[in-house]
Amino acid sequence: MSEVEYDYDLKSCVHVIEDHDGFRDALIMILEGAGYDAYGHCDAEAFLNASNMPAPHCIISDVVMPGMSGVELQVTLADTVPEIPVILITAHGNVPKAVQATKAGVSTAE
């Protein structure tokens, strides 16, 4: 992702990056039920390599995934498309991970 072009006539687009299929599908279903266009990716690399997909207005990413972590993805995106908000989620939260995320530019870690 290097350049973002938005079509503001479309619904807001959210990309969900989560390695657990059931959780990813549930998030997509909730987002679509709330009126968003939602797209799922099994890991950060799949998201970064996706083509022919609408540009995201927001990204929801798991922190702990095979390959690139959600924090590493956030750092990559902050360098290339800083205007896209990234929401990090995890079932494996702890203080060191929250500190790492904050140092990477995440504004809130709970």
N, C-alpha and C positions, 0 to 999 in steps of 0.2 A: 504494500500500500504506500504510494508516494503522493498521490494527488487525489483530493476528495472533491467530487462534484455532486452537489445535492439537487434533487428535484423536489422542491418544496410542495408540489402538488400531491405528492405521494404521502402515505402514512409514515410515521416515524419508524425507522428500521433499527432493530436491536439484533446484534449477533451474540449468541450464547456459546461460550467455549467451555466445555465440560467433558471430562473423559468417561463419566458414568452415564450410560445411555438413558436410563430411566429418569435420572434427575434432570438431564438436559432436555428430554422430551417433556417433562412436567413443567419446567420453566418456560419452554416454548409455548405450551398449551395455555399457561397462565397469561403470558404476554399477548398472545393472539386473542384470547378472550377479553383482554383489556383494550383491544383495538390496534395493537402494534403489528407490523410485519416482523416476524422473528425467524432467524436462520441459525441452525446449529452446526457446530464443528467439534470434532472429537478431541482436538488438541490445538495448541497455538500454531504449529506448523501448518496444519490443515487450513486454519483461518488465513494465515499470511499468504498461502499459495492458492487460495480460492480465486477463481476468476468468474466473470459474468454474474457477479452478485451485486446487489445494491450497496452503496456506501453506507456504513453504519452511522446512525446518529448517536448511538451508545453501544458499549460493549460490556457484557457481563462475563467474567472469566473466573474459573476455578483457580486457586493459587497452586495447589499440588496436582501436577499432571505429569505424565511421561514426557520426556523431552524438555522443551522450554516451559518454565514455570509461568504462572500468571504475573508475578512480579517482573520477571524478565520481559514478558510481553509488554507490560505497561511501560517499562523503560524504553523499549524499542519504539512503541507507538508515540511516547512523549517526544521522542527525537524527530519523528516523521510527520505525525498528524496530532499535534498537541491539543487541537480543538475538540477531539473526540473524547468524551468522558469514559473512563473505564471503572467499572464496579468489580471489585475483587471479592469472591466468596470462598469459604473453605469450611470443611468439617474438621480440620486439623489445626485450628488456630492456637497460637501460644504467643507469649511475650516476644521471644526472639523474632518470630515471623512478622509480628506487628511492627517491631522496630525496623526490620529490613524493608517492609513495605513503605513505612513512613520515610525512610531515607531515600527510597526510590521515587518519591513524589506523591504517594497516596496521601490524601489530605486527612482521612479518618480511618482508623483501624480499631474495630471493636470486636 
